[in-house]
Amino acid sequence: MLNVIISEFYKIFKSKIFMILSVVLLMMFALILASNLYYGEEAQQLSTGISSYQEVYGQDITYYLILIFVTFLITSEYANGTIRQMTCHA
Amino acid sequence: MVGQYIAMYFAIAGFLLIFGAAYSLVSTIFNQFGEADLMALLGMSIGTLCMFFGIAGIGTLLAYVFKNGVASILVAILFVLSKDLLAYFLKVLTQNSIFIRYSFSNMRSIILDYASNPKDVYICSGIFLALGIITIVSSCLLFSKLDID
């Protein structure tokens, strides 16, 4: 089981969607950082560390990211034929 | 298949938690961390992980039902857009407000709100966890029936 999980991790880290998601999240983070730096104290006074933590997961974007990541990974196995090989092997 | 789900869940949960922690750190550096009850913070974190588990389960089920990337992603987007609409529709149909109370948006608000009753937070977390387990079992059954047969 552990070998299966490790191989799945390898597949995930090598997948395109992982790279795309990394870039999207990095860009979002850069935008937040830039807006904090640009708007100065006015914007910074509005949020604390905890409220920011709530804010991140309180948006629908979290749902979209999870759903897109999961569906893309599984359906790519159908598209590549990996799942057929697994089924035949089993 | 379960191994794949475990790996996917840990990857996405790790990813989002790192992003949330980094965002929180930026706000803490520029302003302050704020005050919060440790138990409430713990409940919120557990609830968030359960929420990821449930949503990942729904994604898995959609992927095994449609088996097509574009179709699954479109249905997933539609699902997120219409999640409250469905709850309101069920409320009108049954005249019972429980569907509004346990709609996705409301459960997320309960989990992420520090002022929420801890019991409600754990109930909502349990619902998300149960949703994840049900969808994974359904996906396994679907895969064994449709693909292996």
gemmi code that builds the backbone of each chain (N, CA, C; Angstrom):
import gemmi

chains = {
    "A": [
        ("MET", (0.829, -1.214, 0.000), (0.000, 0.000, 0.000), (0.864, 1.265, 0.000)),
        ("LEU", (1.939, 1.202, 0.822), (2.826, 2.364, 0.909), (3.488, 2.636, -0.445)),
        ("ASN", (3.855, 1.551, -1.138), (4.472, 1.710, -2.459), (3.502, 2.360, -3.444)),
        ("VAL", (2.233, 1.947, -3.337), (1.205, 2.537, -4.218), (1.090, 4.031, -3.962)),
        ("ILE", (1.039, 4.399, -2.673), (0.892, 5.818, -2.316), (2.116, 6.611, -2.787)),
        ("ILE", (3.299, 6.032, -2.590), (4.528, 6.737, -3.023), (4.536, 6.926, -4.542)),
        ("SER", (4.117, 5.872, -5.267), (4.091, 5.998, -6.738), (3.044, 7.019, -7.183)),
        ("GLU", (1.927, 7.077, -6.440), (0.900, 8.079, -6.774), (1.417, 9.494, -6.518)),
        ("PHE", (2.156, 9.647, -5.423), (2.760, 10.957, -5.141), (3.709, 11.362, -6.269)),
        ("TYR", (4.482, 10.391, -6.744), (5.415, 10.660, -7.841), (4.655, 11.131, -9.085)),
        ("LYS", (3.543, 10.428, -9.379), (2.731, 10.805, -10.550), (2.155, 12.215, -10.386)),
        ("ILE", (1.683, 12.506, -9.167), (1.077, 13.818, -8.920), (2.121, 14.930, -9.093)),
        ("PHE", (3.298, 14.724, -8.503), (4.318, 15.780, -8.583), (4.864, 15.960, -10.003)),
        ("LYS", (4.689, 14.958, -10.837), (5.150, 15.065, -12.222), (4.045, 15.543, -13.163)),
        ("SER", (2.826, 15.670, -12.641), (1.698, 16.003, -13.532), (1.661, 17.494, -13.875)),
        ("LYS", (0.966, 17.776, -14.995), (0.862, 19.162, -15.464), (0.000, 19.987, -14.524)),
        ("ILE", (-1.088, 19.382, -14.069), (-2.042, 20.125, -13.233), (-1.388, 20.588, -11.935)),
        ("PHE", (-0.430, 19.810, -11.444), (0.276, 20.200, -10.222), (1.088, 21.466, -10.479)),
        ("MET", (1.733, 21.495, -11.636), (2.533, 22.676, -12.002), (1.615, 23.890, -12.171)),
        ("ILE", (0.484, 23.669, -12.873), (-0.449, 24.784, -13.119), (-0.982, 25.335, -11.798)),
        ("LEU", (-1.364, 24.414, -10.912), (-1.903, 24.814, -9.613), (-0.857, 25.564, -8.788)),
        ("SER", (0.385, 25.096, -8.868), (1.471, 25.767, -8.145), (1.621, 27.202, -8.637)),
        ("VAL", (1.594, 27.355, -9.956), (1.748, 28.694, -10.543), (0.576, 29.591, -10.135)),
        ("VAL", (-0.653, 29.045, -10.177), (-1.851, 29.831, -9.820), (-1.758, 30.299, -8.365)),
        ("LEU", (-1.421, 29.369, -7.481), (-1.340, 29.736, -6.056), (-0.199, 30.720, -5.787)),
        ("LEU", (0.922, 30.529, -6.487), (2.041, 31.469, -6.321), (1.673, 32.868, -6.805)),
        ("MET", (0.934, 32.904, -7.923), (0.500, 34.202, -8.454), (-0.469, 34.886, -7.492)),
        ("MET", (-1.393, 34.080, -6.941), (-2.347, 34.650, -5.976), (-1.609, 35.205, -4.761)),
        ("PHE", (-0.614, 34.457, -4.315), (0.168, 34.887, -3.163), (0.935, 36.175, -3.480)),
        ("ALA", (1.506, 36.226, -4.686), (2.254, 37.422, -5.095), (1.333, 38.637, -5.177)),
        ("LEU", (0.105, 38.425, -5.666), (-0.861, 39.529, -5.745), (-1.224, 40.058, -4.363)),
        ("ILE", (-1.436, 39.127, -3.438), (-1.785, 39.521, -2.066), (-0.641, 40.326, -1.446)),
        ("LEU", (0.560, 39.821, -1.653), (1.752, 40.488, -1.109), (1.909, 41.881, -1.715)),
        ("ALA", (1.711, 41.942, -3.045), (1.847, 43.229, -3.739), (0.790, 44.213, -3.264)),
        ("SER", (-0.458, 43.749, -3.091), (-1.518, 44.666, -2.645), (-1.253, 45.150, -1.223)),
        ("ASN", (-0.710, 44.274, -0.386), (-0.370, 44.677, 0.978), (0.714, 45.743, 0.976)),
        ("LEU", (1.679, 45.563, 0.080), (2.778, 46.531, 0.010), (2.315, 47.844, -0.622)),
        ("TYR", (1.449, 47.740, -1.637), (1.019, 48.916, -2.391), (0.064, 49.799, -1.582)),
        ("TYR", (-0.950, 49.166, -0.967), (-1.959, 49.967, -0.258), (-1.528, 50.399, 1.142)),
        ("GLY", (-0.418, 49.870, 1.582), (0.150, 50.319, 2.853), (-0.694, 49.999, 4.058)),
        ("GLU", (-0.663, 50.925, 5.019), (-1.277, 50.644, 6.315), (-2.795, 50.535, 6.264)),
        ("GLU", (-3.440, 51.239, 5.322), (-4.912, 51.218, 5.261), (-5.426, 49.799, 5.092)),
        ("ALA", (-4.832, 49.089, 4.131), (-5.275, 47.716, 3.861), (-4.828, 46.762, 4.964)),
        ("GLN", (-3.644, 47.036, 5.503), (-3.091, 46.123, 6.502), (-3.865, 46.149, 7.813)),
        ("GLN", (-4.437, 47.319, 8.136), (-5.176, 47.426, 9.394), (-6.465, 46.598, 9.375)),
        ("LEU", (-6.964, 46.311, 8.177), (-8.248, 45.616, 8.060), (-8.162, 44.137, 8.410)),
        ("SER", (-6.985, 43.548, 8.269), (-6.921, 42.103, 8.476), (-5.811, 41.703, 9.443)),
        ("THR", (-6.103, 40.655, 10.189), (-5.075, 40.079, 11.061), (-4.695, 38.719, 10.472)),
        ("GLY", (-3.739, 38.069, 11.095), (-3.301, 36.759, 10.604), (-4.425, 35.741, 10.602)),
        ("ILE", (-5.218, 35.751, 11.665), (-6.305, 34.770, 11.784), (-7.412, 35.054, 10.776)),
        ("SER", (-7.781, 36.325, 10.649), (-8.865, 36.655, 9.707), (-8.444, 36.323, 8.269)),
        ("SER", (-7.154, 36.472, 7.969), (-6.664, 36.120, 6.631), (-6.783, 34.621, 6.387)),
        ("TYR", (-6.475, 33.853, 7.432), (-6.561, 32.388, 7.347), (-8.000, 31.971, 7.048)),
        ("GLN", (-8.951, 32.632, 7.706), (-10.372, 32.343, 7.467), (-10.772, 32.752, 6.058)),
        ("GLU", (-10.257, 33.901, 5.644), (-10.590, 34.478, 4.344), (-10.185, 33.545, 3.190)),
        ("VAL", (-9.013, 32.923, 3.331), (-8.501, 32.048, 2.259), (-9.454, 30.894, 1.990)),
        ("TYR", (-9.881, 30.240, 3.075), (-10.717, 29.049, 2.895), (-12.203, 29.383, 2.800)),
        ("GLY", (-12.559, 30.635, 2.999), (-13.958, 31.034, 2.921), (-14.413, 31.359, 1.514)),
        ("GLN", (-13.521, 31.238, 0.558), (-13.868, 31.562, -0.835), (-14.176, 30.292, -1.627)),
        ("ASP", (-14.959, 30.466, -2.693), (-15.291, 29.318, -3.554), (-14.084, 28.797, -4.331)),
        ("ILE", (-13.057, 29.624, -4.440), (-11.867, 29.226, -5.213), (-11.251, 27.942, -4.638)),
        ("THR", (-11.384, 27.746, -3.332), (-10.858, 26.517, -2.702), (-11.562, 25.291, -3.283)),
        ("TYR", (-12.895, 25.398, -3.396), (-13.677, 24.298, -3.970), (-13.235, 24.023, -5.410)),
        ("TYR", (-13.104, 25.109, -6.175), (-12.725, 24.956, -7.587), (-11.363, 24.279, -7.718)),
        ("LEU", (-10.417, 24.747, -6.910), (-9.055, 24.188, -7.003), (-9.045, 22.697, -6.687)),
        ("ILE", (-9.744, 22.313, -5.629), (-9.764, 20.897, -5.238), (-10.437, 20.063, -6.332)),
        ("LEU", (-11.611, 20.530, -6.776), (-12.368, 19.750, -7.767), (-11.612, 19.626, -9.090)),
        ("ILE", (-11.028, 20.728, -9.536), (-10.299, 20.685, -10.812), (-9.074, 19.776, -10.700)),
        ("PHE", (-8.357, 19.893, -9.604), (-7.159, 19.066, -9.391), (-7.510, 17.573, -9.409)),
        ("VAL", (-8.520, 17.218, -8.635), (-8.888, 15.799, -8.506), (-9.446, 15.244, -9.820)),
        ("THR", (-10.386, 15.965, -10.424), (-10.991, 15.460, -11.661), (-9.955, 15.368, -12.785)),
        ("PHE", (-9.079, 16.354, -12.848), (-8.063, 16.326, -13.910), (-7.129, 15.134, -13.745)),
        ("LEU", (-6.712, 14.877, -12.507), (-5.787, 13.763, -12.267), (-6.415, 12.418, -12.628)),
        ("ILE", (-7.665, 12.224, -12.234), (-8.311, 10.919, -12.480), (-8.657, 10.746, -13.956)),
        ("THR", (-9.215, 11.791, -14.553), (-9.603, 11.651, -15.958), (-8.386, 11.547, -16.893)),
        ("SER", (-7.246, 12.084, -16.461), (-6.039, 11.941, -17.296), (-5.609, 10.472, -17.347)),
        ("GLU", (-5.933, 9.711, -16.306), (-5.620, 8.276, -16.318), (-6.473, 7.542, -17.349)),
        ("TYR", (-7.713, 8.000, -17.507), (-8.573, 7.419, -18.545), (-8.046, 7.798, -19.927)),
        ("ALA", (-7.653, 9.064, -20.055), (-7.179, 9.559, -21.349), (-5.873, 8.891, -21.772)),
        ("ASN", (-4.978, 8.667, -20.798), (-3.682, 8.048, -21.125), (-3.746, 6.530, -21.234)),
        ("GLY", (-4.845, 5.962, -20.778), (-4.977, 4.504, -20.830), (-4.328, 3.801, -19.655)),
        ("THR", (-3.873, 4.571, -18.665), (-3.224, 3.967, -17.486), (-4.205, 3.093, -16.727)),
        ("ILE", (-5.430, 3.557, -16.644), (-6.442, 2.846, -15.855), (-6.803, 1.501, -16.511)),
        ("ARG", (-6.729, 1.469, -17.844), (-7.033, 0.215, -18.556), (-5.944, -0.836, -18.284)),
        ("GLN", (-4.694, -0.330, -18.255), (-3.577, -1.240, -17.950), (-3.695, -1.790, -16.534)),
        ("MET", (-4.088, -0.882, -15.606), (-4.250, -1.301, -14.210), (-5.337, -2.364, -14.090)),
        ("THR", (-6.440, -2.133, -14.810), (-7.575, -3.058, -14.754), (-7.191, -4.414, -15.337)),
        ("CYS", (-6.495, -4.398, -16.462), (-6.073, -5.649, -17.109), (-5.086, -6.410, -16.220)),
        ("HIS", (-4.186, -5.623, -15.576), (-3.187, -6.233, -14.703), (-3.847, -6.899, -13.500)),
        ("ALA", (-4.899, -6.216, -12.952), (-5.601, -6.758, -11.780), (-6.369, -8.018, -12.164)),
    ],
    "B": [
        ("MET", (-6.764, 2.337, -6.048), (-7.642, 3.494, -6.156), (-7.708, 4.287, -4.850)),
        ("VAL", (-7.755, 3.555, -3.728), (-7.755, 4.236, -2.435), (-6.387, 4.904, -2.215)),
        ("GLY", (-5.326, 4.221, -2.655), (-3.985, 4.791, -2.551), (-3.879, 6.091, -3.327)),
        ("GLN", (-4.489, 6.093, -4.504), (-4.484, 7.306, -5.329), (-5.225, 8.436, -4.626)),
        ("TYR", (-6.362, 8.094, -4.032), (-7.157, 9.111, -3.337), (-6.385, 9.677, -2.152)),
        ("ILE", (-5.725, 8.791, -1.397), (-4.950, 9.246, -0.229), (-3.844, 10.211, -0.674)),
        ("ALA", (-3.128, 9.823, -1.742), (-2.046, 10.676, -2.239), (-2.593, 12.026, -2.718)),
        ("MET", (-3.707, 11.983, -3.450), (-4.304, 13.225, -3.962), (-4.735, 14.125, -2.820)),
        ("TYR", (-5.372, 13.507, -1.812), (-5.876, 14.285, -0.684), (-4.727, 14.955, 0.058)),
        ("PHE", (-3.656, 14.192, 0.331), (-2.536, 14.771, 1.070), (-1.847, 15.859, 0.254)),
        ("ALA", (-1.757, 15.657, -1.059), (-1.117, 16.669, -1.915), (-1.917, 17.972, -1.887)),
        ("ILE", (-3.219, 17.872, -2.108), (-4.031, 19.100, -2.186), (-4.173, 19.753, -0.815)),
        ("ALA", (-4.307, 18.939, 0.233), (-4.434, 19.509, 1.584), (-3.138, 20.217, 1.977)),
        ("GLY", (-2.002, 19.578, 1.677), (-0.709, 20.194, 1.991), (-0.531, 21.501, 1.250)),
        ("PHE", (-0.891, 21.471, -0.007), (-0.782, 22.637, -0.876), (-1.591, 23.808, -0.321)),
        ("LEU", (-2.868, 23.536, -0.035), (-3.753, 24.617, 0.417), (-3.386, 25.090, 1.819)),
        ("LEU", (-2.938, 24.168, 2.658), (-2.543, 24.577, 4.012), (-1.303, 25.460, 3.981)),
        ("ILE", (-0.367, 25.122, 3.099), (0.838, 25.961, 2.965), (0.448, 27.356, 2.476)),
        ("PHE", (-0.466, 27.389, 1.495), (-0.918, 28.673, 0.965), (-1.614, 29.490, 2.059)),
        ("GLY", (-2.503, 28.846, 2.814), (-3.222, 29.526, 3.901), (-2.261, 30.033, 4.960)),
        ("ALA", (-1.278, 29.211, 5.311), (-0.305, 29.600, 6.335), (0.548, 30.773, 5.847)),
        ("ALA", (0.919, 30.728, 4.555), (1.746, 31.814, 3.996), (0.962, 33.129, 3.974)),
        ("TYR", (-0.307, 33.047, 3.588), (-1.163, 34.242, 3.540), (-1.330, 34.819, 4.939)),
        ("SER", (-1.545, 33.911, 5.893), (-1.702, 34.325, 7.280), (-0.417, 34.970, 7.808)),
        ("LEU", (0.697, 34.407, 7.410), (2.011, 34.923, 7.842), (2.238, 36.341, 7.323)),
        ("VAL", (1.829, 36.573, 6.063), (1.987, 37.914, 5.474), (1.191, 38.928, 6.286)),
        ("SER", (-0.061, 38.576, 6.614), (-0.900, 39.487, 7.407), (-0.329, 39.685, 8.796)),
        ("THR", (0.237, 38.618, 9.344), (0.826, 38.727, 10.687), (2.046, 39.643, 10.663)),
        ("ILE", (2.843, 39.541, 9.615), (4.040, 40.385, 9.512), (3.644, 41.855, 9.371)),
        ("PHE", (2.638, 42.110, 8.503), (2.243, 43.497, 8.256), (1.395, 44.084, 9.383)),
        ("ASN", (0.623, 43.253, 10.037), (-0.242, 43.779, 11.086), (-0.032, 43.014, 12.389)),
        ("GLN", (-0.883, 42.067, 12.684), (-0.721, 41.240, 13.885), (-1.463, 39.928, 13.703)),
        ("PHE", (-1.193, 38.965, 14.568), (-1.826, 37.658, 14.408), (-3.290, 37.676, 14.848)),
        ("GLY", (-3.610, 38.454, 15.855), (-4.985, 38.486, 16.360), (-5.164, 37.500, 17.493)),
        ("GLU", (-6.314, 37.591, 18.132), (-6.565, 36.711, 19.269), (-7.595, 35.653, 18.905)),
        ("ALA", (-7.294, 34.426, 19.308), (-8.263, 33.349, 19.052), (-8.087, 32.259, 20.097)),
        ("ASP", (-9.190, 31.612, 20.388), (-9.157, 30.490, 21.316), (-8.461, 29.309, 20.630)),
        ("LEU", (-7.577, 28.648, 21.365), (-6.799, 27.548, 20.779), (-7.711, 26.400, 20.332)),
        ("MET", (-8.730, 26.121, 21.134), (-9.648, 25.021, 20.795), (-10.447, 25.351, 19.539)),
        ("ALA", (-10.843, 26.638, 19.442), (-11.593, 27.066, 18.251), (-10.719, 26.958, 17.005)),
        ("LEU", (-9.451, 27.323, 17.172), (-8.492, 27.252, 16.055), (-8.275, 25.801, 15.622)),
        ("LEU", (-8.187, 24.916, 16.613), (-8.002, 23.490, 16.349), (-9.234, 22.917, 15.638)),
        ("GLY", (-10.415, 23.293, 16.142), (-11.673, 22.835, 15.532), (-11.785, 23.305, 14.100)),
        ("MET", (-11.370, 24.558, 13.874), (-11.428, 25.111, 12.525), (-10.473, 24.370, 11.587)),
        ("SER", (-9.283, 24.062, 12.088), (-8.297, 23.365, 11.249), (-8.770, 21.952, 10.906)),
        ("ILE", (-9.308, 21.257, 11.896), (-9.822, 19.898, 11.642), (-10.995, 19.963, 10.661)),
        ("GLY", (-11.873, 20.940, 10.888), (-13.024, 21.112, 9.997), (-12.597, 21.412, 8.570)),
        ("THR", (-11.571, 22.227, 8.429), (-11.064, 22.568, 7.093), (-10.534, 21.321, 6.389)),
        ("LEU", (-9.798, 20.491, 7.140), (-9.264, 19.255, 6.544), (-10.404, 18.321, 6.134)),
        ("CYS", (-11.442, 18.257, 6.970), (-12.605, 17.416, 6.632), (-13.311, 17.958, 5.388)),
        ("MET", (-13.368, 19.289, 5.298), (-13.985, 19.919, 4.128), (-13.219, 19.547, 2.855)),
        ("PHE", (-11.900, 19.584, 2.923), (-11.076, 19.190, 1.770), (-11.356, 17.732, 1.407)),
        ("PHE", (-11.492, 16.899, 2.441), (-11.730, 15.462, 2.234), (-13.053, 15.243, 1.487)),
        ("GLY", (-14.094, 15.922, 1.947), (-15.414, 15.777, 1.318), (-15.440, 16.273, -0.112)),
        ("ILE", (-14.848, 17.425, -0.331), (-14.863, 18.018, -1.677), (-14.021, 17.174, -2.640)),
        ("ALA", (-12.892, 16.668, -2.138), (-12.058, 15.793, -2.986), (-12.831, 14.521, -3.337)),
        ("GLY", (-13.624, 14.037, -2.397), (-14.459, 12.854, -2.652), (-15.470, 13.119, -3.759)),
        ("ILE", (-16.100, 14.295, -3.717), (-17.072, 14.658, -4.765), (-16.381, 14.728, -6.127)),
        ("GLY", (-15.192, 15.314, -6.136), (-14.421, 15.403, -7.386), (-14.101, 14.018, -7.935)),
        ("THR", (-13.722, 13.112, -7.042), (-13.395, 11.741, -7.464), (-14.620, 11.065, -8.083)),
        ("LEU", (-15.751, 11.224, -7.414), (-16.982, 10.602, -7.931), (-17.350, 11.155, -9.311)),
        ("LEU", (-17.252, 12.474, -9.449), (-17.564, 13.102, -10.742), (-16.636, 12.577, -11.839)),
        ("ALA", (-15.348, 12.440, -11.486), (-14.376, 11.957, -12.478), (-14.686, 10.523, -12.895)),
        ("TYR", (-15.080, 9.681, -11.958), (-15.386, 8.288, -12.310), (-16.729, 8.153, -13.019)),
        ("VAL", (-17.638, 9.098, -12.778), (-18.935, 9.054, -13.473), (-18.756, 9.486, -14.924)),
        ("PHE", (-18.073, 10.606, -15.149), (-18.012, 11.160, -16.505), (-16.813, 10.659, -17.329)),
        ("LYS", (-15.714, 10.324, -16.651), (-14.514, 9.769, -17.304), (-13.927, 10.691, -18.373)),
        ("ASN", (-14.332, 11.936, -18.344), (-13.847, 12.897, -19.334), (-13.477, 14.187, -18.618)),
        ("GLY", (-12.288, 14.690, -18.907), (-11.785, 15.849, -18.185), (-12.671, 17.071, -18.281)),
        ("VAL", (-13.026, 17.430, -19.503), (-13.796, 18.667, -19.729), (-15.180, 18.546, -19.089)),
        ("ALA", (-15.848, 17.411, -19.330), (-17.206, 17.213, -18.797), (-17.184, 17.244, -17.266)),
        ("SER", (-16.216, 16.565, -16.680), (-16.150, 16.508, -15.203), (-15.901, 17.891, -14.617)),
        ("ILE", (-14.974, 18.634, -15.236), (-14.656, 19.968, -14.703), (-15.847, 20.910, -14.859)),
        ("LEU", (-16.551, 20.797, -15.998), (-17.741, 21.642, -16.199), (-18.817, 21.334, -15.168)),
        ("VAL", (-19.049, 20.039, -14.933), (-20.061, 19.653, -13.942), (-19.625, 20.096, -12.541)),
        ("ALA", (-18.317, 19.989, -12.256), (-17.811, 20.420, -10.947), (-18.028, 21.923, -10.757)),
        ("ILE", (-17.770, 22.706, -11.814), (-17.981, 24.160, -11.725), (-19.466, 24.463, -11.532)),
        ("LEU", (-20.304, 23.755, -12.280), (-21.753, 23.931, -12.137), (-22.214, 23.567, -10.727)),
        ("PHE", (-21.607, 22.511, -10.201), (-21.950, 22.060, -8.852), (-21.627, 23.149, -7.830)),
        ("VAL", (-20.452, 23.767, -7.957), (-20.067, 24.823, -7.001), (-20.975, 26.043, -7.171)),
        ("LEU", (-21.291, 26.375, -8.433), (-22.125, 27.556, -8.681), (-23.546, 27.372, -8.153)),
        ("SER", (-24.047, 26.132, -8.232), (-25.463, 25.912, -7.895), (-25.658, 25.226, -6.551)),
        ("LYS", (-24.616, 25.212, -5.706), (-24.719, 24.464, -4.444), (-25.796, 25.028, -3.511)),
        ("ASP", (-25.921, 26.364, -3.465), (-26.947, 26.959, -2.602), (-28.324, 26.903, -3.241)),
        ("LEU", (-28.312, 26.972, -4.558), (-29.581, 26.912, -5.302), (-30.287, 25.580, -5.039)),
        ("LEU", (-29.496, 24.522, -5.021), (-30.032, 23.179, -4.775), (-30.612, 23.092, -3.356)),
        ("ALA", (-29.893, 23.702, -2.398), (-30.364, 23.685, -1.009), (-31.691, 24.446, -0.890)),
        ("TYR", (-31.784, 25.603, -1.568), (-33.032, 26.382, -1.522), (-34.167, 25.625, -2.209)),
        ("PHE", (-33.837, 24.954, -3.290), (-34.847, 24.170, -4.024), (-35.394, 23.054, -3.132)),
        ("LEU", (-34.495, 22.364, -2.434), (-34.918, 21.282, -1.535), (-35.729, 21.824, -0.367)),
        ("LYS", (-35.365, 23.046, 0.079), (-36.116, 23.658, 1.179), (-37.553, 23.965, 0.742)),
        ("VAL", (-37.674, 24.520, -0.453), (-39.005, 24.846, -0.971), (-39.818, 23.575, -1.178)),
        ("LEU", (-39.137, 22.555, -1.646), (-39.817, 21.286, -1.949), (-40.314, 20.584, -0.687)),
        ("THR", (-39.482, 20.604, 0.343), (-39.826, 19.840, 1.554), (-40.329, 20.704, 2.706)),
        ("GLN", (-40.236, 22.032, 2.559), (-40.620, 22.973, 3.625), (-39.808, 22.713, 4.900)),
        ("ASN", (-38.563, 22.302, 4.721), (-37.708, 21.999, 5.864), (-36.395, 22.783, 5.717)),
        ("SER", (-36.047, 23.528, 6.767), (-34.874, 24.408, 6.646), (-33.552, 23.682, 6.903)),
        ("ILE", (-33.609, 22.399, 7.145), (-32.369, 21.647, 7.431), (-31.417, 21.667, 6.223)),
        ("PHE", (-31.986, 21.761, 5.019), (-31.140, 21.781, 3.814), (-30.357, 23.087, 3.710)),
        ("ILE", (-30.958, 24.169, 4.219), (-30.241, 25.452, 4.225), (-29.163, 25.418, 5.307)),
        ("ARG", (-29.542, 24.853, 6.448), (-28.600, 24.790, 7.579), (-27.361, 23.970, 7.218)),
        ("TYR", (-27.577, 22.874, 6.502), (-26.450, 22.015, 6.140), (-26.076, 22.136, 4.659)),
        ("SER", (-26.264, 23.325, 4.113), (-25.799, 23.548, 2.736), (-24.276, 23.734, 2.783)),
        ("PHE", (-23.621, 23.590, 1.657), (-22.155, 23.660, 1.624), (-21.644, 25.006, 2.139)),
        ("SER", (-22.277, 26.086, 1.689), (-21.800, 27.423, 2.094), (-21.979, 27.633, 3.584)),
        ("ASN", (-23.147, 27.195, 4.098), (-23.403, 27.413, 5.515), (-22.478, 26.569, 6.386)),
        ("MET", (-22.245, 25.327, 5.968), (-21.342, 24.466, 6.749), (-19.927, 25.047, 6.756)),
        ("ARG", (-19.514, 25.571, 5.601), (-18.185, 26.189, 5.522), (-18.109, 27.410, 6.447)),
        ("SER", (-19.190, 28.221, 6.438), (-19.206, 29.401, 7.318), (-19.143, 28.979, 8.780)),
        ("ILE", (-19.881, 27.915, 9.129), (-19.875, 27.451, 10.526), (-18.473, 26.989, 10.917)),
        ("ILE", (-17.839, 26.225, 10.022), (-16.501, 25.699, 10.331), (-15.485, 26.832, 10.486)),
        ("LEU", (-15.582, 27.824, 9.616), (-14.559, 28.884, 9.613), (-14.826, 30.011, 10.612)),
        ("ASP", (-15.989, 29.982, 11.262), (-16.322, 31.045, 12.207), (-15.870, 30.653, 13.617)),
        ("TYR", (-15.069, 31.539, 14.230), (-14.581, 31.238, 15.585), (-15.699, 31.291, 16.621)),
        ("ALA", (-16.719, 32.089, 16.317), (-17.796, 32.260, 17.287), (-18.806, 31.108, 17.249)),
        ("SER", (-18.634, 30.188, 16.306), (-19.590, 29.080, 16.202), (-19.508, 28.165, 17.412)),
        ("ASN", (-20.628, 27.499, 17.655), (-20.662, 26.508, 18.727), (-19.747, 25.329, 18.335)),
        ("PRO", (-18.837, 24.886, 19.212), (-17.940, 23.764, 18.848), (-18.691, 22.508, 18.404)),
        ("LYS", (-19.868, 22.301, 18.985), (-20.666, 21.117, 18.609), (-21.073, 21.188, 17.136)),
        ("ASP", (-21.510, 22.382, 16.721), (-21.901, 22.568, 15.314), (-20.714, 22.346, 14.376)),
        ("VAL", (-19.539, 22.844, 14.823), (-18.325, 22.690, 14.006), (-18.026, 21.206, 13.805)),
        ("TYR", (-18.124, 20.428, 14.897), (-17.813, 18.996, 14.784), (-18.880, 18.257, 13.977)),
        ("ILE", (-20.131, 18.697, 14.076), (-21.191, 18.066, 13.270), (-20.920, 18.299, 11.778)),
        ("CYS", (-20.594, 19.559, 11.447), (-20.323, 19.895, 10.036), (-19.083, 19.151, 9.518)),
        ("SER", (-18.064, 19.047, 10.379), (-16.855, 18.309, 9.988), (-17.198, 16.845, 9.733)),
        ("GLY", (-18.043, 16.297, 10.614), (-18.475, 14.901, 10.464), (-19.245, 14.693, 9.176)),
        ("ILE", (-20.075, 15.676, 8.820), (-20.845, 15.560, 7.574), (-19.896, 15.548, 6.367)),
        ("PHE", (-18.914, 16.433, 6.391), (-17.946, 16.463, 5.279), (-17.151, 15.158, 5.215)),
        ("LEU", (-16.781, 14.638, 6.383), (-16.024, 13.387, 6.443), (-16.875, 12.230, 5.889)),
        ("ALA", (-18.132, 12.198, 6.319), (-19.042, 11.142, 5.853), (-19.247, 11.247, 4.345)),
        ("LEU", (-19.356, 12.492, 3.877), (-19.528, 12.726, 2.435), (-18.330, 12.182, 1.654)),
        ("GLY", (-17.143, 12.426, 2.197), (-15.923, 11.918, 1.567), (-15.910, 10.407, 1.520)),
        ("ILE", (-16.242, 9.769, 2.623), (-16.224, 8.297, 2.685), (-17.273, 7.715, 1.728)),
        ("ILE", (-18.479, 8.300, 1.744), (-19.550, 7.790, 0.870), (-19.153, 7.909, -0.601)),
        ("THR", (-18.605, 9.050, -0.968), (-18.239, 9.252, -2.375), (-17.092, 8.332, -2.805)),
        ("ILE", (-16.155, 8.069, -1.882), (-15.037, 7.175, -2.234), (-15.544, 5.739, -2.412)),
        ("VAL", (-16.416, 5.318, -1.510), (-16.982, 3.959, -1.633), (-17.794, 3.864, -2.931)),
        ("SER", (-18.576, 4.906, -3.213), (-19.374, 4.919, -4.450), (-18.469, 4.860, -5.678)),
        ("SER", (-17.364, 5.606, -5.638), (-16.425, 5.607, -6.768), (-15.835, 4.218, -6.973)),
        ("CYS", (-15.478, 3.551, -5.853), (-14.914, 2.195, -5.934), (-15.926, 1.237, -6.568)),
        ("LEU", (-17.177, 1.341, -6.121), (-18.225, 0.465, -6.653), (-18.457, 0.734, -8.143)),
        ("LEU", (-18.486, 2.014, -8.460), (-18.715, 2.419, -9.849), (-17.601, 1.903, -10.754)),
        ("PHE", (-16.370, 2.047, -10.266), (-15.205, 1.598, -11.031), (-15.244, 0.081, -11.216)),
        ("SER", (-15.558, -0.641, -10.148), (-15.568, -2.102, -10.243), (-16.718, -2.593, -11.124)),
        ("LYS", (-17.827, -1.868, -11.151), (-18.980, -2.298, -11.949), (-18.831, -1.895, -13.419)),
        ("LEU", (-18.467, -0.623, -13.632), (-18.447, -0.106, -15.010), (-17.175, -0.446, -15.774)),
        ("ASP", (-16.031, -0.364, -15.088), (-14.758, -0.500, -15.797), (-14.214, -1.916, -15.801)),
        ("ILE", (-14.321, -2.611, -14.660), (-13.736, -3.951, -14.604), (-14.644, -4.951, -15.304)),
        ("ASP", (-15.957, -4.837, -15.113), (-16.884, -5.724, -15.821), (-16.822, -5.455, -17.326)),
    ],
}
model = gemmi.Model(1)
for chain_id, residues in chains.items():
    chain = gemmi.Chain(chain_id)
    for i, (resn, *xyz) in enumerate(residues, 1):
        res = gemmi.Residue()
        res.name, res.seqid = resn, gemmi.SeqId(i, " ")
        for name, pos in zip(("N", "CA", "C"), xyz):
            atom = gemmi.Atom()
            atom.name, atom.element = name, gemmi.Element(name[0])
            atom.pos, atom.b_iso = gemmi.Position(*pos), 0.0
            res.add_atom(atom)
        chain.add_residue(res)
    model.add_chain(chain)
structure = gemmi.Structure()
structure.add_model(model)
structure.setup_entities()
